[in-house]
Every structure is written in C-alpha cells, then in structure tokens.
Amino acid sequence: MGEGKVLLGVVAGLAAGVALGIMFAPDEGGKTRKKMQKQGEDMAHSLNGKMDKKFDELKGSISDLSKKVKAQKDAVLPKES
C-alpha cells in the first residue's frame, strides 16, 4: 500500500473519530466546538509537519536525480568549449 493511501486512511480515521466523538460528547455545544477547533488545529499542525517532511525528502530526491542526470550527460556528451 502506498504512503499516500496510508496517510489518507489516517486522516479519514481521524475525521471519523472526531465525528463520533462529537456525536457522543457529554459537554455543552460551546465546549464541544472549542474541543473540535483544538483537535482540528492539532490535526492540521501534525499533517503540515508530515507534509513538510515529505516535501523536503522529495526535494532531496530531485536534487540527487538532477546530479545523476548531469553526471550521465557529462559522460555522454562532449564538453563545449
């Protein structure tokens, strides 16, 4: 299973958990909304951190690939003077 599907499953599971928690919440509406807002902010922060990490990994992979392509180009094509 790809990482994207796993991440999507985690996000869907979190959303379902929040929804069920709201339906069975013993608190008043205002308190429940504040809890929902905090949970949403926490999930967004966590997801943002994971996305930043994956983006950095992707940038590193692109940089490595670029270096390999340049090295192969230099090995195949004559240098211009």
PDB file of N, CA, C and O in Angstrom:
ATOM      1  N   MET A   1       0.855  -1.168   0.000  1.00  0.00           N
ATOM      2  CA  MET A   1       0.000   0.000   0.000  1.00  0.00           C
ATOM      3  C   MET A   1       0.899   1.229   0.000  1.00  0.00           C
ATOM      4  O   MET A   1       1.871   1.272   0.755  1.00  0.00           O
ATOM      5  N   GLY A   2       0.605   2.220  -0.819  1.00  0.00           N
ATOM      6  CA  GLY A   2       1.424   3.409  -0.922  1.00  0.00           C
ATOM      7  C   GLY A   2       1.275   4.312   0.285  1.00  0.00           C
ATOM      8  O   GLY A   2       0.282   4.256   1.011  1.00  0.00           O
ATOM      9  N   GLU A   3       2.298   5.155   0.486  1.00  0.00           N
ATOM     10  CA  GLU A   3       2.268   6.069   1.625  1.00  0.00           C
ATOM     11  C   GLU A   3       1.098   7.033   1.535  1.00  0.00           C
ATOM     12  O   GLU A   3       0.519   7.410   2.554  1.00  0.00           O
ATOM     13  N   GLY A   4       0.746   7.433   0.318  1.00  0.00           N
ATOM     14  CA  GLY A   4      -0.374   8.346   0.135  1.00  0.00           C
ATOM     15  C   GLY A   4      -1.678   7.739   0.614  1.00  0.00           C
ATOM     16  O   GLY A   4      -2.496   8.420   1.234  1.00  0.00           O
ATOM     17  N   LYS A   5      -1.877   6.447   0.326  1.00  0.00           N
ATOM     18  CA  LYS A   5      -3.102   5.780   0.759  1.00  0.00           C
ATOM     19  C   LYS A   5      -3.119   5.618   2.270  1.00  0.00           C
ATOM     20  O   LYS A   5      -4.170   5.737   2.900  1.00  0.00           O
ATOM     21  N   VAL A   6      -1.969   5.349   2.846  1.00  0.00           N
ATOM     22  CA  VAL A   6      -1.887   5.208   4.302  1.00  0.00           C
ATOM     23  C   VAL A   6      -2.213   6.539   4.962  1.00  0.00           C
ATOM     24  O   VAL A   6      -2.986   6.588   5.919  1.00  0.00           O
ATOM     25  N   LEU A   7      -1.623   7.625   4.449  1.00  0.00           N
ATOM     26  CA  LEU A   7      -1.874   8.951   5.012  1.00  0.00           C
ATOM     27  C   LEU A   7      -3.348   9.308   4.868  1.00  0.00           C
ATOM     28  O   LEU A   7      -3.945   9.847   5.801  1.00  0.00           O
ATOM     29  N   LEU A   8      -3.942   9.017   3.718  1.00  0.00           N
ATOM     30  CA  LEU A   8      -5.360   9.286   3.502  1.00  0.00           C
ATOM     31  C   LEU A   8      -6.205   8.481   4.482  1.00  0.00           C
ATOM     32  O   LEU A   8      -7.188   8.993   5.017  1.00  0.00           O
ATOM     33  N   GLY A   9      -5.833   7.231   4.721  1.00  0.00           N
ATOM     34  CA  GLY A   9      -6.555   6.400   5.679  1.00  0.00           C
ATOM     35  C   GLY A   9      -6.467   6.947   7.091  1.00  0.00           C
ATOM     36  O   GLY A   9      -7.447   6.922   7.835  1.00  0.00           O
ATOM     37  N   VAL A  10      -5.291   7.442   7.461  1.00  0.00           N
ATOM     38  CA  VAL A  10      -5.105   8.022   8.797  1.00  0.00           C
ATOM     39  C   VAL A  10      -5.976   9.260   8.952  1.00  0.00           C
ATOM     40  O   VAL A  10      -6.654   9.423   9.966  1.00  0.00           O
ATOM     41  N   VAL A  11      -5.958  10.134   7.946  1.00  0.00           N
ATOM     42  CA  VAL A  11      -6.755  11.361   8.007  1.00  0.00           C
ATOM     43  C   VAL A  11      -8.242  11.019   8.071  1.00  0.00           C
ATOM     44  O   VAL A  11      -8.982  11.620   8.850  1.00  0.00           O
ATOM     45  N   ALA A  12      -8.684  10.061   7.258  1.00  0.00           N
ATOM     46  CA  ALA A  12     -10.093   9.653   7.274  1.00  0.00           C
ATOM     47  C   ALA A  12     -10.468   9.064   8.633  1.00  0.00           C
ATOM     48  O   ALA A  12     -11.553   9.329   9.151  1.00  0.00           O
ATOM     49  N   GLY A  13      -9.577   8.272   9.205  1.00  0.00           N
ATOM     50  CA  GLY A  13      -9.831   7.696  10.518  1.00  0.00           C
ATOM     51  C   GLY A  13      -9.931   8.755  11.603  1.00  0.00           C
ATOM     52  O   GLY A  13     -10.785   8.675  12.486  1.00  0.00           O
ATOM     53  N   LEU A  14      -9.050   9.746  11.531  1.00  0.00           N
ATOM     54  CA  LEU A  14      -9.107  10.840  12.498  1.00  0.00           C
ATOM     55  C   LEU A  14     -10.411  11.613  12.361  1.00  0.00           C
ATOM     56  O   LEU A  14     -11.044  11.950  13.361  1.00  0.00           O
ATOM     57  N   ALA A  15     -10.811  11.895  11.130  1.00  0.00           N
ATOM     58  CA  ALA A  15     -12.055  12.631  10.899  1.00  0.00           C
ATOM     59  C   ALA A  15     -13.253  11.840  11.428  1.00  0.00           C
ATOM     60  O   ALA A  15     -14.149  12.412  12.049  1.00  0.00           O
ATOM     61  N   ALA A  16     -13.270  10.543  11.185  1.00  0.00           N
ATOM     62  CA  ALA A  16     -14.363   9.704  11.679  1.00  0.00           C
ATOM     63  C   ALA A  16     -14.377   9.687  13.205  1.00  0.00           C
ATOM     64  O   ALA A  16     -15.442   9.738  13.820  1.00  0.00           O
ATOM     65  N   GLY A  17     -13.211   9.618  13.805  1.00  0.00           N
ATOM     66  CA  GLY A  17     -13.119   9.631  15.264  1.00  0.00           C
ATOM     67  C   GLY A  17     -13.623  10.929  15.861  1.00  0.00           C
ATOM     68  O   GLY A  17     -14.317  10.929  16.877  1.00  0.00           O
ATOM     69  N   VAL A  18     -13.268  12.038  15.222  1.00  0.00           N
ATOM     70  CA  VAL A  18     -13.747  13.342  15.697  1.00  0.00           C
ATOM     71  C   VAL A  18     -15.265  13.408  15.572  1.00  0.00           C
ATOM     72  O   VAL A  18     -15.949  13.855  16.493  1.00  0.00           O
ATOM     73  N   ALA A  19     -15.791  12.962  14.431  1.00  0.00           N
ATOM     74  CA  ALA A  19     -17.243  12.995  14.220  1.00  0.00           C
ATOM     75  C   ALA A  19     -17.967  12.153  15.271  1.00  0.00           C
ATOM     76  O   ALA A  19     -18.971  12.596  15.829  1.00  0.00           O
ATOM     77  N   LEU A  20     -17.472  10.952  15.545  1.00  0.00           N
ATOM     78  CA  LEU A  20     -18.099  10.097  16.561  1.00  0.00           C
ATOM     79  C   LEU A  20     -17.978  10.720  17.949  1.00  0.00           C
ATOM     80  O   LEU A  20     -18.900  10.641  18.762  1.00  0.00           O
ATOM     81  N   GLY A  21     -16.840  11.333  18.204  1.00  0.00           N
ATOM     82  CA  GLY A  21     -16.649  11.989  19.491  1.00  0.00           C
ATOM     83  C   GLY A  21     -17.634  13.122  19.707  1.00  0.00           C
ATOM     84  O   GLY A  21     -18.118  13.336  20.819  1.00  0.00           O
ATOM     85  N   ILE A  22     -17.927  13.848  18.633  1.00  0.00           N
ATOM     86  CA  ILE A  22     -18.879  14.954  18.732  1.00  0.00           C
ATOM     87  C   ILE A  22     -20.285  14.418  19.002  1.00  0.00           C
ATOM     88  O   ILE A  22     -21.023  14.969  19.819  1.00  0.00           O
ATOM     89  N   MET A  23     -20.642  13.350  18.317  1.00  0.00           N
ATOM     90  CA  MET A  23     -21.991  12.798  18.471  1.00  0.00           C
ATOM     91  C   MET A  23     -22.235  12.294  19.890  1.00  0.00           C
ATOM     92  O   MET A  23     -23.361  12.352  20.386  1.00  0.00           O
ATOM     93  N   PHE A  24     -21.206  11.808  20.533  1.00  0.00           N
ATOM     94  CA  PHE A  24     -21.365  11.253  21.870  1.00  0.00           C
ATOM     95  C   PHE A  24     -20.779  12.154  22.955  1.00  0.00           C
ATOM     96  O   PHE A  24     -20.553  11.709  24.080  1.00  0.00           O
ATOM     97  N   ALA A  25     -20.534  13.409  22.620  1.00  0.00           N
ATOM     98  CA  ALA A  25     -19.904  14.341  23.556  1.00  0.00           C
ATOM     99  C   ALA A  25     -20.879  14.707  24.682  1.00  0.00           C
ATOM    100  O   ALA A  25     -22.033  15.049  24.422  1.00  0.00           O
ATOM    101  N   PRO A  26     -20.411  14.633  25.928  1.00  0.00           N
ATOM    102  CA  PRO A  26     -21.274  14.991  27.047  1.00  0.00           C
ATOM    103  C   PRO A  26     -21.262  16.492  27.353  1.00  0.00           C
ATOM    104  O   PRO A  26     -22.053  16.952  28.176  1.00  0.00           O
ATOM    105  N   ASP A  27     -20.390  17.256  26.712  1.00  0.00           N
ATOM    106  CA  ASP A  27     -20.243  18.680  27.020  1.00  0.00           C
ATOM    107  C   ASP A  27     -21.268  19.532  26.281  1.00  0.00           C
ATOM    108  O   ASP A  27     -21.973  19.062  25.388  1.00  0.00           O
ATOM    109  N   GLU A  28     -21.328  20.807  26.685  1.00  0.00           N
ATOM    110  CA  GLU A  28     -22.186  21.787  26.020  1.00  0.00           C
ATOM    111  C   GLU A  28     -21.658  22.050  24.617  1.00  0.00           C
ATOM    112  O   GLU A  28     -20.524  21.703  24.290  1.00  0.00           O
ATOM    113  N   GLY A  29     -22.494  22.665  23.800  1.00  0.00           N
ATOM    114  CA  GLY A  29     -22.113  22.969  22.425  1.00  0.00           C
ATOM    115  C   GLY A  29     -20.869  23.830  22.322  1.00  0.00           C
ATOM    116  O   GLY A  29     -20.000  23.563  21.492  1.00  0.00           O
ATOM    117  N   GLY A  30     -20.768  24.866  23.156  1.00  0.00           N
ATOM    118  CA  GLY A  30     -19.610  25.766  23.109  1.00  0.00           C
ATOM    119  C   GLY A  30     -18.317  25.046  23.450  1.00  0.00           C
ATOM    120  O   GLY A  30     -17.297  25.234  22.788  1.00  0.00           O
ATOM    121  N   LYS A  31     -18.366  24.231  24.476  1.00  0.00           N
ATOM    122  CA  LYS A  31     -17.170  23.475  24.864  1.00  0.00           C
ATOM    123  C   LYS A  31     -16.802  22.468  23.784  1.00  0.00           C
ATOM    124  O   LYS A  31     -15.629  22.283  23.460  1.00  0.00           O
ATOM    125  N   THR A  32     -17.825  21.821  23.233  1.00  0.00           N
ATOM    126  CA  THR A  32     -17.577  20.832  22.179  1.00  0.00           C
ATOM    127  C   THR A  32     -16.950  21.495  20.966  1.00  0.00           C
ATOM    128  O   THR A  32     -16.012  20.958  20.376  1.00  0.00           O
ATOM    129  N   ARG A  33     -17.468  22.675  20.585  1.00  0.00           N
ATOM    130  CA  ARG A  33     -16.904  23.381  19.427  1.00  0.00           C
ATOM    131  C   ARG A  33     -15.452  23.779  19.679  1.00  0.00           C
ATOM    132  O   ARG A  33     -14.619  23.696  18.776  1.00  0.00           O
ATOM    133  N   LYS A  34     -15.147  24.211  20.901  1.00  0.00           N
ATOM    134  CA  LYS A  34     -13.759  24.570  21.222  1.00  0.00           C
ATOM    135  C   LYS A  34     -12.853  23.343  21.151  1.00  0.00           C
ATOM    136  O   LYS A  34     -11.728  23.420  20.658  1.00  0.00           O
ATOM    137  N   LYS A  35     -13.352  22.210  21.647  1.00  0.00           N
ATOM    138  CA  LYS A  35     -12.570  20.970  21.565  1.00  0.00           C
ATOM    139  C   LYS A  35     -12.349  20.579  20.107  1.00  0.00           C
ATOM    140  O   LYS A  35     -11.252  20.180  19.715  1.00  0.00           O
ATOM    141  N   MET A  36     -13.424  20.701  19.304  1.00  0.00           N
ATOM    142  CA  MET A  36     -13.304  20.376  17.879  1.00  0.00           C
ATOM    143  C   MET A  36     -12.280  21.277  17.201  1.00  0.00           C
ATOM    144  O   MET A  36     -11.464  20.820  16.400  1.00  0.00           O
ATOM    145  N   GLN A  37     -12.335  22.565  17.535  1.00  0.00           N
ATOM    146  CA  GLN A  37     -11.394  23.507  16.936  1.00  0.00           C
ATOM    147  C   GLN A  37      -9.967  23.138  17.320  1.00  0.00           C
ATOM    148  O   GLN A  37      -9.076  23.135  16.470  1.00  0.00           O
ATOM    149  N   LYS A  38      -9.744  22.828  18.590  1.00  0.00           N
ATOM    150  CA  LYS A  38      -8.404  22.453  19.041  1.00  0.00           C
ATOM    151  C   LYS A  38      -7.942  21.175  18.353  1.00  0.00           C
ATOM    152  O   LYS A  38      -6.798  21.091  17.906  1.00  0.00           O
ATOM    153  N   GLN A  39      -8.823  20.176  18.264  1.00  0.00           N
ATOM    154  CA  GLN A  39      -8.457  18.922  17.604  1.00  0.00           C
ATOM    155  C   GLN A  39      -8.160  19.158  16.132  1.00  0.00           C
ATOM    156  O   GLN A  39      -7.222  18.579  15.584  1.00  0.00           O
ATOM    157  N   GLY A  40      -8.955  20.007  15.494  1.00  0.00           N
ATOM    158  CA  GLY A  40      -8.715  20.331  14.087  1.00  0.00           C
ATOM    159  C   GLY A  40      -7.382  21.025  13.896  1.00  0.00           C
ATOM    160  O   GLY A  40      -6.641  20.719  12.962  1.00  0.00           O
ATOM    161  N   GLU A  41      -7.077  21.964  14.786  1.00  0.00           N
ATOM    162  CA  GLU A  41      -5.793  22.664  14.704  1.00  0.00           C
ATOM    163  C   GLU A  41      -4.634  21.699  14.931  1.00  0.00           C
ATOM    164  O   GLU A  41      -3.615  21.771  14.244  1.00  0.00           O
ATOM    165  N   ASP A  42      -4.794  20.797  15.900  1.00  0.00           N
ATOM    166  CA  ASP A  42      -3.744  19.811  16.172  1.00  0.00           C
ATOM    167  C   ASP A  42      -3.523  18.890  14.972  1.00  0.00           C
ATOM    168  O   ASP A  42      -2.386  18.595  14.605  1.00  0.00           O
ATOM    169  N   MET A  43      -4.628  18.438  14.362  1.00  0.00           N
ATOM    170  CA  MET A  43      -4.505  17.563  13.193  1.00  0.00           C
ATOM    171  C   MET A  43      -3.862  18.311  12.034  1.00  0.00           C
ATOM    172  O   MET A  43      -3.016  17.761  11.329  1.00  0.00           O
ATOM    173  N   ALA A  44      -4.264  19.576  11.833  1.00  0.00           N
ATOM    174  CA  ALA A  44      -3.690  20.367  10.743  1.00  0.00           C
ATOM    175  C   ALA A  44      -2.199  20.579  10.974  1.00  0.00           C
ATOM    176  O   ALA A  44      -1.408  20.501  10.034  1.00  0.00           O
ATOM    177  N   HIS A  45      -1.815  20.845  12.214  1.00  0.00           N
ATOM    178  CA  HIS A  45      -0.401  21.053  12.536  1.00  0.00           C
ATOM    179  C   HIS A  45       0.395  19.769  12.280  1.00  0.00           C
ATOM    180  O   HIS A  45       1.481  19.807  11.702  1.00  0.00           O
ATOM    181  N   SER A  46      -0.151  18.648  12.712  1.00  0.00           N
ATOM    182  CA  SER A  46       0.523  17.363  12.504  1.00  0.00           C
ATOM    183  C   SER A  46       0.654  17.045  11.020  1.00  0.00           C
ATOM    184  O   SER A  46       1.718  16.636  10.557  1.00  0.00           O
ATOM    185  N   LEU A  47      -0.429  17.235  10.282  1.00  0.00           N
ATOM    186  CA  LEU A  47      -0.412  16.966   8.844  1.00  0.00           C
ATOM    187  C   LEU A  47       0.556  17.901   8.134  1.00  0.00           C
ATOM    188  O   LEU A  47       1.268  17.488   7.219  1.00  0.00           O
ATOM    189  N   ASN A  48       0.583  19.161   8.556  1.00  0.00           N
ATOM    190  CA  ASN A  48       1.503  20.131   7.960  1.00  0.00           C
ATOM    191  C   ASN A  48       2.951  19.709   8.181  1.00  0.00           C
ATOM    192  O   ASN A  48       3.773  19.804   7.269  1.00  0.00           O
ATOM    193  N   GLY A  49       3.265  19.245   9.381  1.00  0.00           N
ATOM    194  CA  GLY A  49       4.622  18.777   9.661  1.00  0.00           C
ATOM    195  C   GLY A  49       5.001  17.578   8.809  1.00  0.00           C
ATOM    196  O   GLY A  49       6.121  17.494   8.304  1.00  0.00           O
ATOM    197  N   LYS A  50       4.061  16.647   8.650  1.00  0.00           N
ATOM    198  CA  LYS A  50       4.330  15.465   7.825  1.00  0.00           C
ATOM    199  C   LYS A  50       4.513  15.851   6.364  1.00  0.00           C
ATOM    200  O   LYS A  50       5.375  15.307   5.674  1.00  0.00           O
ATOM    201  N   MET A  51       3.696  16.797   5.895  1.00  0.00           N
ATOM    202  CA  MET A  51       3.817  17.239   4.504  1.00  0.00           C
ATOM    203  C   MET A  51       5.146  17.963   4.284  1.00  0.00           C
ATOM    204  O   MET A  51       5.789  17.780   3.251  1.00  0.00           O
ATOM    205  N   ASP A  52       5.558  18.784   5.254  1.00  0.00           N
ATOM    206  CA  ASP A  52       6.851  19.466   5.140  1.00  0.00           C
ATOM    207  C   ASP A  52       7.988  18.454   5.056  1.00  0.00           C
ATOM    208  O   ASP A  52       8.914  18.615   4.262  1.00  0.00           O
ATOM    209  N   LYS A  53       7.913  17.413   5.877  1.00  0.00           N
ATOM    210  CA  LYS A  53       8.952  16.377   5.869  1.00  0.00           C
ATOM    211  C   LYS A  53       9.000  15.676   4.517  1.00  0.00           C
ATOM    212  O   LYS A  53      10.078  15.484   3.954  1.00  0.00           O
ATOM    213  N   LYS A  54       7.831  15.292   3.990  1.00  0.00           N
ATOM    214  CA  LYS A  54       7.782  14.621   2.684  1.00  0.00           C
ATOM    215  C   LYS A  54       8.270  15.552   1.580  1.00  0.00           C
ATOM    216  O   LYS A  54       8.948  15.106   0.655  1.00  0.00           O
ATOM    217  N   PHE A  55       7.936  16.839   1.661  1.00  0.00           N
ATOM    218  CA  PHE A  55       8.386  17.803   0.666  1.00  0.00           C
ATOM    219  C   PHE A  55       9.910  17.912   0.686  1.00  0.00           C
ATOM    220  O   PHE A  55      10.547  17.953  -0.367  1.00  0.00           O
ATOM    221  N   ASP A  56      10.489  17.959   1.882  1.00  0.00           N
ATOM    222  CA  ASP A  56      11.951  18.014   1.990  1.00  0.00           C
ATOM    223  C   ASP A  56      12.591  16.753   1.416  1.00  0.00           C
ATOM    224  O   ASP A  56      13.618  16.828   0.741  1.00  0.00           O
ATOM    225  N   GLU A  57      11.986  15.594   1.683  1.00  0.00           N
ATOM    226  CA  GLU A  57      12.501  14.343   1.118  1.00  0.00           C
ATOM    227  C   GLU A  57      12.424  14.371  -0.404  1.00  0.00           C
ATOM    228  O   GLU A  57      13.347  13.927  -1.086  1.00  0.00           O
ATOM    229  N   LEU A  58      11.328  14.891  -0.931  1.00  0.00           N
ATOM    230  CA  LEU A  58      11.151  14.982  -2.376  1.00  0.00           C
ATOM    231  C   LEU A  58      12.175  15.927  -2.989  1.00  0.00           C
ATOM    232  O   LEU A  58      12.734  15.638  -4.047  1.00  0.00           O
ATOM    233  N   LYS A  59      12.425  17.058  -2.328  1.00  0.00           N
ATOM    234  CA  LYS A  59      13.444  17.992  -2.835  1.00  0.00           C
ATOM    235  C   LYS A  59      14.809  17.323  -2.874  1.00  0.00           C
ATOM    236  O   LYS A  59      15.563  17.505  -3.831  1.00  0.00           O
ATOM    237  N   GLY A  60      15.132  16.554  -1.846  1.00  0.00           N
ATOM    238  CA  GLY A  60      16.407  15.844  -1.813  1.00  0.00           C
ATOM    239  C   GLY A  60      16.506  14.818  -2.930  1.00  0.00           C
ATOM    240  O   GLY A  60      17.551  14.682  -3.566  1.00  0.00           O
ATOM    241  N   SER A  61      15.418  14.099  -3.167  1.00  0.00           N
ATOM    242  CA  SER A  61      15.409  13.104  -4.245  1.00  0.00           C
ATOM    243  C   SER A  61      15.581  13.768  -5.604  1.00  0.00           C
ATOM    244  O   SER A  61      16.308  13.264  -6.460  1.00  0.00           O
ATOM    245  N   ILE A  62      14.917  14.887  -5.799  1.00  0.00           N
ATOM    246  CA  ILE A  62      15.039  15.615  -7.067  1.00  0.00           C
ATOM    247  C   ILE A  62      16.461  16.119  -7.248  1.00  0.00           C
ATOM    248  O   ILE A  62      17.008  16.054  -8.350  1.00  0.00           O
ATOM    249  N   SER A  63      17.061  16.618  -6.185  1.00  0.00           N
ATOM    250  CA  SER A  63      18.442  17.102  -6.254  1.00  0.00           C
ATOM    251  C   SER A  63      19.397  15.965  -6.618  1.00  0.00           C
ATOM    252  O   SER A  63      20.274  16.127  -7.466  1.00  0.00           O
ATOM    253  N   ASP A  64      19.219  14.813  -5.967  1.00  0.00           N
ATOM    254  CA  ASP A  64      20.062  13.650  -6.271  1.00  0.00           C
ATOM    255  C   ASP A  64      19.890  13.209  -7.719  1.00  0.00           C
ATOM    256  O   ASP A  64      20.869  12.920  -8.406  1.00  0.00           O
ATOM    257  N   LEU A  65      18.655  13.157  -8.176  1.00  0.00           N
ATOM    258  CA  LEU A  65      18.376  12.757  -9.551  1.00  0.00           C
ATOM    259  C   LEU A  65      18.989  13.745 -10.531  1.00  0.00           C
ATOM    260  O   LEU A  65      19.537  13.342 -11.557  1.00  0.00           O
ATOM    261  N   SER A  66      18.903  15.018 -10.227  1.00  0.00           N
ATOM    262  CA  SER A  66      19.481  16.047 -11.092  1.00  0.00           C
ATOM    263  C   SER A  66      20.996  15.869 -11.209  1.00  0.00           C
ATOM    264  O   SER A  66      21.560  16.006 -12.294  1.00  0.00           O
ATOM    265  N   LYS A  67      21.643  15.567 -10.097  1.00  0.00           N
ATOM    266  CA  LYS A  67      23.095  15.354 -10.121  1.00  0.00           C
ATOM    267  C   LYS A  67      23.452  14.130 -10.959  1.00  0.00           C
ATOM    268  O   LYS A  67      24.424  14.151 -11.714  1.00  0.00           O
ATOM    269  N   LYS A  68      22.659  13.060 -10.822  1.00  0.00           N
ATOM    270  CA  LYS A  68      22.930  11.847 -11.600  1.00  0.00           C
ATOM    271  C   LYS A  68      22.744  12.096 -13.092  1.00  0.00           C
ATOM    272  O   LYS A  68      23.547  11.639 -13.906  1.00  0.00           O
ATOM    273  N   VAL A  69      21.688  12.818 -13.452  1.00  0.00           N
ATOM    274  CA  VAL A  69      21.439  13.121 -14.863  1.00  0.00           C
ATOM    275  C   VAL A  69      22.564  13.976 -15.420  1.00  0.00           C
ATOM    276  O   VAL A  69      23.028  13.738 -16.535  1.00  0.00           O
ATOM    277  N   LYS A  70      23.010  14.971 -14.655  1.00  0.00           N
ATOM    278  CA  LYS A  70      24.102  15.836 -15.111  1.00  0.00           C
ATOM    279  C   LYS A  70      25.381  15.025 -15.295  1.00  0.00           C
ATOM    280  O   LYS A  70      26.105  15.217 -16.272  1.00  0.00           O
ATOM    281  N   ALA A  71      25.660  14.125 -14.363  1.00  0.00           N
ATOM    282  CA  ALA A  71      26.863  13.294 -14.473  1.00  0.00           C
ATOM    283  C   ALA A  71      26.793  12.406 -15.713  1.00  0.00           C
ATOM    284  O   ALA A  71      27.792  12.247 -16.415  1.00  0.00           O
ATOM    285  N   GLN A  72      25.638  11.832 -15.988  1.00  0.00           N
ATOM    286  CA  GLN A  72      25.493  10.992 -17.181  1.00  0.00           C
ATOM    287  C   GLN A  72      25.591  11.830 -18.448  1.00  0.00           C
ATOM    288  O   GLN A  72      26.173  11.385 -19.438  1.00  0.00           O
ATOM    289  N   LYS A  73      25.036  13.021 -18.431  1.00  0.00           N
ATOM    290  CA  LYS A  73      25.122  13.906 -19.591  1.00  0.00           C
ATOM    291  C   LYS A  73      26.575  14.253 -19.864  1.00  0.00           C
ATOM    292  O   LYS A  73      27.027  14.221 -21.008  1.00  0.00           O
ATOM    293  N   ASP A  74      27.303  14.586 -18.801  1.00  0.00           N
ATOM    294  CA  ASP A  74      28.718  14.936 -18.960  1.00  0.00           C
ATOM    295  C   ASP A  74      29.530  13.746 -19.471  1.00  0.00           C
ATOM    296  O   ASP A  74      30.500  13.927 -20.207  1.00  0.00           O
ATOM    297  N   ALA A  75      29.140  12.537 -19.085  1.00  0.00           N
ATOM    298  CA  ALA A  75      29.861  11.342 -19.531  1.00  0.00           C
ATOM    299  C   ALA A  75      29.569  11.021 -20.996  1.00  0.00           C
ATOM    300  O   ALA A  75      30.418  10.457 -21.686  1.00  0.00           O
ATOM    301  N   VAL A  76      28.389  11.371 -21.468  1.00  0.00           N
ATOM    302  CA  VAL A  76      27.977  11.017 -22.827  1.00  0.00           C
ATOM    303  C   VAL A  76      28.304  12.116 -23.834  1.00  0.00           C
ATOM    304  O   VAL A  76      28.819  11.838 -24.918  1.00  0.00           O
ATOM    305  N   LEU A  77      28.009  13.344 -23.480  1.00  0.00           N
ATOM    306  CA  LEU A  77      28.197  14.453 -24.420  1.00  0.00           C
ATOM    307  C   LEU A  77      29.571  15.088 -24.239  1.00  0.00           C
ATOM    308  O   LEU A  77      30.057  15.207 -23.115  1.00  0.00           O
ATOM    309  N   PRO A  78      30.200  15.496 -25.343  1.00  0.00           N
ATOM    310  CA  PRO A  78      31.489  16.188 -25.213  1.00  0.00           C
ATOM    311  C   PRO A  78      31.281  17.564 -24.590  1.00  0.00           C
ATOM    312  O   PRO A  78      30.245  18.200 -24.784  1.00  0.00           O
ATOM    313  N   LYS A  79      32.271  18.002 -23.850  1.00  0.00           N
ATOM    314  CA  LYS A  79      32.184  19.318 -23.216  1.00  0.00           C
ATOM    315  C   LYS A  79      32.333  20.395 -24.276  1.00  0.00           C
ATOM    316  O   LYS A  79      33.149  20.292 -25.192  1.00  0.00           O
ATOM    317  N   GLU A  80      31.518  21.436 -24.122  1.00  0.00           N
ATOM    318  CA  GLU A  80      31.579  22.554 -25.062  1.00  0.00           C
ATOM    319  C   GLU A  80      32.695  23.499 -24.640  1.00  0.00           C
ATOM    320  O   GLU A  80      32.918  23.712 -23.449  1.00  0.00           O
ATOM    321  N   SER A  81      33.390  24.059 -25.612  1.00  0.00           N
ATOM    322  CA  SER A  81      34.488  24.985 -25.300  1.00  0.00           C
ATOM    323  C   SER A  81      34.068  26.408 -25.492  1.00  0.00           C
ATOM    324  O   SER A  81      34.864  27.321 -25.276  1.00  0.00           O
TER     325      SER A  81
END
